[in-house]
Amino acid sequence: MSSQTAPISLADLQSGIRPRLERVQQELRRIVEADFGLITEVNTHLFQMQGKMFRPTLLLLAEEATGGQDNRATTLAAVVELIHLATLVHDDSVDHSVLRRGMPTINSLFSHQISVIMGDYLYSRAVIELVGLNDLEPLRVLSRVTNDMTVGEMRQLLAHDPLGFSEEQYDLLIQAKTASLVSGACEIGALRASGEERGALRRFGGALGMAFQIVDDLLDYTEDASVTGKPFGSDLREHKVTLPLIAALPRMDDPARRGVSRLLQTPEPSDSQIAEVIMTVSRVGGLDYARERAQRLAQLAEGELDLLQPSVAREALRASITYVIDRRR
């Protein structure tokens, strides 16, 4: 996909399924509702900082692109969003993040203990809802996805040598942490489709999810907090090594590598340290390399859509690739 096409917003992708997404939101609130004051209070904040339901959008579009015959799709889309929210709550607690989309995280507003327990609650509500459908297939897909996401978190925690973190390790990490749920959402949308279409949408989601994460990691190097909703250079501040830095390190001279090493060994890097590393990564081509990788993944994703019958929903899925590549937040 080329970023020279007209900009596409998430609202554009959702325009044809807006009423269904509103029902997904209603389902989401029904599923997590609890007669317990603290849970209600945390839920209220959680819905205020909720994203724009990208994964449910893909699920509903995948369902429509393969015939639109699954009357459970709204509930399944809510479950997918619930699992996504649970991972964000846990991730913020593990990373000690204070902001998410420009708002205080659950762990900063309440406590790390409440954040962990709330994430567990969201997961358990998702499982209860899946079991209630009396169908093993969505449960099979999402149990695999949540296991992959957990293993991905462990991979990140065990990356003790940031400067030795390879592109292969990075791919395994983002495949598990991000692409698995995007892939699962697309596959679940196609549960009533042929095996060929289901496989194509699973692979489409996997490639799109990896591109999504690479672009997200690029934004951390190129956009400020007013755009991303999180502090400038937050990945470097948290000593996370992502694709732009991985690609740049072999191209750096010794003084530049020592600067990166100092930053990664500093508990609280200064803004000037972070700005210097970002400038170096950009200068040696790390950002360009990451953009090219995202573009190659986008092409892989687009190729999978050729296996689907032509439809408005298929073209919306195609447009989602452009949205992912060109997005600024």
C-alpha positions in Angstrom: 0.0 0.0 0.0 1.2 3.5 -0.7 1.0 6.3 1.8 0.4 8.6 -1.2 -3.3 7.6 -1.4 -5.9 9.9 0.2 -5.9 9.8 4.0 -8.3 7.3 5.5 -9.6 7.7 9.0 -11.0 5.0 11.3 -14.4 6.7 11.1 -14.2 6.2 7.3 -13.7 2.4 7.8 -16.6 2.3 10.4 -19.1 4.4 8.4 -20.9 1.4 7.0 -21.1 -0.5 10.3 -21.7 2.3 12.8 -25.0 0.9 14.1 -23.4 -2.5 14.7 -20.5 -0.9 16.5 -22.9 0.9 18.8 -24.5 -2.4 19.6 -21.0 -3.8 20.3 -20.5 -0.9 22.8 -23.8 -1.8 24.5 -22.7 -5.5 24.7 -19.4 -4.5 26.2 -21.1 -2.6 29.0 -23.5 -5.4 29.6 -20.7 -8.0 29.9 -18.6 -6.0 32.4 -21.5 -4.7 34.5 -21.2 -5.7 38.2 -23.0 -4.9 41.4 -19.8 -3.9 43.1 -18.9 -0.3 43.7 -15.1 -0.4 43.0 -15.6 -2.4 39.7 -18.2 0.1 38.6 -15.9 3.0 39.4 -13.0 1.4 37.5 -15.2 0.5 34.6 -16.4 4.1 34.3 -12.8 5.3 33.9 -11.9 2.4 31.6 -14.7 3.3 29.1 -13.5 6.9 29.2 -10.0 5.9 28.0 -11.2 3.2 25.7 -10.0 3.3 22.1 -12.0 3.5 18.9 -12.7 -0.2 18.6 -10.3 -1.0 15.7 -10.4 -4.8 16.4 -14.2 -5.1 16.6 -14.3 -3.1 13.3 -12.1 -5.7 11.6 -14.2 -8.5 13.0 -17.4 -7.1 11.7 -15.9 -6.3 8.3 -14.5 -9.8 8.0 -17.9 -11.2 8.9 -19.6 -9.1 6.2 -16.9 -9.8 3.7 -17.5 -13.5 4.1 -21.3 -13.5 3.8 -22.5 -11.9 7.1 -24.2 -15.0 8.5 -23.0 -15.0 12.1 -25.6 -13.5 14.4 -23.1 -13.8 17.3 -20.7 -11.3 15.7 -21.7 -8.3 17.8 -21.1 -10.3 21.0 -17.9 -11.8 19.7 -16.7 -8.3 18.7 -17.4 -7.1 22.3 -15.4 -10.0 23.7 -12.4 -9.2 21.5 -12.5 -5.6 22.6 -12.8 -6.8 26.2 -9.6 -8.9 25.8 -7.9 -6.0 24.3 -8.8 -3.7 27.2 -7.6 -6.4 29.7 -4.2 -6.5 28.0 -3.9 -2.7 28.1 -4.7 -2.6 31.8 -2.1 -5.3 32.6 0.5 -3.8 30.3 0.1 -0.4 31.9 0.6 -2.0 35.3 3.7 -4.0 34.2 5.2 -0.9 32.5 4.2 1.5 35.4 2.7 3.7 32.7 0.9 6.8 33.9 -0.9 7.8 30.7 -2.9 6.0 28.2 -4.4 8.0 25.3 -3.8 11.2 27.3 -5.6 10.0 30.4 -4.4 8.5 33.7 -4.0 4.8 33.6 -5.9 2.5 36.0 -2.7 1.8 37.9 -1.8 5.4 38.4 -5.4 6.5 39.3 -6.2 3.6 41.6 -3.3 1.2 42.3 -1.2 -1.6 40.7 -3.1 -4.2 42.7 -6.5 -2.9 41.5 -5.1 -2.7 37.9 -4.0 -6.4 38.0 -7.2 -7.6 39.5 -9.3 -5.5 37.1 -7.4 -7.0 34.2 -8.2 -10.5 35.5 -11.8 -9.5 36.0 -12.1 -8.4 32.3 -10.5 -11.7 31.1 -12.8 -13.7 33.3 -15.9 -11.9 32.0 -14.7 -12.6 28.4 -14.3 -16.3 29.1 -17.8 -16.5 30.8 -19.3 -14.8 27.7 -17.5 -17.2 25.3 -18.6 -20.3 27.3 -22.2 -19.0 27.2 -22.1 -19.2 23.4 -21.8 -23.0 23.6 -19.4 -23.1 20.6 -15.8 -24.2 21.0 -14.5 -22.5 17.9 -14.4 -18.8 19.1 -13.2 -20.1 22.5 -10.4 -22.1 20.8 -9.2 -19.1 18.8 -9.3 -16.6 21.6 -7.7 -19.0 24.2 -4.8 -19.4 21.7 -4.6 -15.7 21.3 -4.6 -14.9 25.0 -1.9 -17.5 25.6 0.2 -16.0 22.8 -0.2 -12.5 24.2 0.9 -13.7 27.7 4.0 -15.5 26.3 4.7 -12.2 24.4 4.8 -10.3 27.7 7.2 -12.9 29.1 9.5 -12.5 26.1 9.6 -8.8 26.7 10.4 -9.2 30.4 13.2 -11.7 29.6 15.0 -9.4 27.1 17.8 -8.7 29.5 20.3 -7.4 26.9 18.4 -4.6 25.0 21.4 -3.9 22.7 21.4 -7.6 21.7 17.6 -7.7 21.0 17.4 -8.9 17.4 14.8 -8.2 14.7 13.8 -11.9 14.8 13.1 -11.6 18.6 11.2 -8.3 17.9 9.1 -10.1 15.3 8.2 -12.9 17.7 7.3 -10.3 20.3 4.9 -8.1 18.2 3.5 -11.2 16.6 2.4 -12.4 20.1 1.6 -9.1 21.8 -0.3 -7.3 19.0 -0.7 -9.3 15.8 -2.2 -12.4 17.5 -5.4 -10.5 18.6 -5.8 -8.6 15.3 -5.4 -12.0 13.5 -7.9 -13.6 15.9 -10.4 -10.9 15.4 -10.3 -11.3 11.6 -10.5 -15.1 11.9 -13.5 -15.0 14.3 -15.3 -12.8 11.8 -14.9 -15.6 9.3 -15.9 -18.6 11.5 -18.9 -19.3 9.3 -16.9 -19.0 6.0 -14.9 -21.5 4.0 -11.6 -22.8 5.4 -9.8 -20.9 2.6 -11.5 -17.6 3.5 -11.0 -18.1 7.2 -7.3 -18.8 6.6 -6.9 -15.8 4.4 -8.4 -13.5 7.0 -6.3 -15.0 9.8 -3.1 -14.3 7.7 -4.4 -10.9 6.7 -4.9 -9.9 10.4 -1.5 -11.3 11.3 0.3 -9.2 8.7 -1.8 -6.1 9.4 -1.3 -6.5 13.2 2.5 -6.6 12.8 2.4 -3.5 10.5 0.2 -1.8 13.1 2.7 -2.3 15.9 5.7 -1.2 13.8 3.8 2.0 12.9 3.0 2.4 16.6 6.7 2.1 17.4 7.6 4.6 14.7 5.1 7.1 16.2 7.0 6.9 19.5 10.0 8.3 17.6 8.2 10.8 15.4 5.1 12.2 17.2 4.7 14.1 20.5 2.3 13.4 23.4 -0.5 15.6 21.9 -0.7 13.1 19.0 0.1 9.7 20.7 -1.5 10.3 24.1 1.7 9.1 25.8 4.9 10.9 26.8 7.5 11.7 24.1 9.9 8.9 23.5 8.1 6.7 26.1 9.5 3.4 24.7 13.1 4.6 25.1 12.2 6.1 28.5 11.0 2.6 29.5 14.2 1.0 27.9 12.1 -0.8 25.2 14.1 -1.5 22.1 11.8 -1.5 19.0 12.4 -1.9 15.3 13.7 1.6 14.5 16.5 1.3 17.1 17.2 -2.4 16.2 17.7 -1.4 12.6 19.8 1.6 13.4 22.3 0.0 15.9 24.5 -1.8 13.3 24.7 1.5 11.4 25.9 3.6 14.3 29.5 4.5 15.1 30.9 3.6 18.5 30.2 7.0 20.2 26.5 6.8 19.1 26.2 3.2 20.4 27.7 4.2 23.7 25.1 7.0 23.9 22.3 4.4 23.4 23.9 2.2 26.0 24.1 5.0 28.6 20.4 5.8 28.0 19.4 2.2 28.5 21.4 2.1 31.7 20.0 5.3 33.1 16.9 4.7 35.3 15.2 7.9 34.2 16.7 9.2 31.0 16.6 12.9 30.3 14.7 14.5 27.5 18.0 15.5 25.9 19.3 11.9 26.0 16.1 10.6 24.4 16.2 13.4 21.7 19.8 12.6 20.8 19.1 8.9 20.3 16.0 9.6 18.3 18.0 12.0 16.1 20.7 9.4 15.6 18.2 6.6 14.8 16.6 8.9 12.1 20.0 10.0 10.7 21.3 6.4 10.1 18.1 5.2 8.5 16.3 3.3 11.3 13.0 5.0 10.8 13.1 4.5 7.0 13.9 0.8 7.5 10.9 0.4 9.9 8.6 2.2 7.5 9.7 -0.1 4.6 9.0 -3.2 6.8 5.5 -2.0 7.6 4.9 -1.4 3.9 6.0 -4.9 3.0 3.7 -6.4 5.6 0.9 -4.2 4.2 1.5 -5.7 0.8 1.3 -9.2 2.3 -2.0 -8.3 4.0 -3.5 -6.9 0.8 -2.6 -10.1 -1.1 -4.7 -12.2 1.2 -7.8 -10.2 0.4 -7.6 -11.3 -3.2 -9.0 -14.7 -2.0 -12.3 -13.1 -0.9 -15.2 -12.3 -3.2 -15.5 -8.6 -4.2 -17.7 -6.6 -1.8 -18.0 -3.3 0.0 -16.7 -4.9 3.2 -13.6 -6.4 1.4 -12.7 -2.9 0.1 -13.2 -1.5 3.6 -10.7 -4.2 4.8 -8.3 -3.1 2.0 -8.8 0.5 3.2 -7.9 -0.5 6.7 -4.3 -1.3 5.5 -3.9 2.3 4.3 -5.3 3.5 7.6 -2.8 1.5 9.5 0.2 2.6 7.5 -0.7 6.3 7.4 -2.1 6.7 10.9 -0.7 9.3 13.2 -2.0 8.0 16.5 
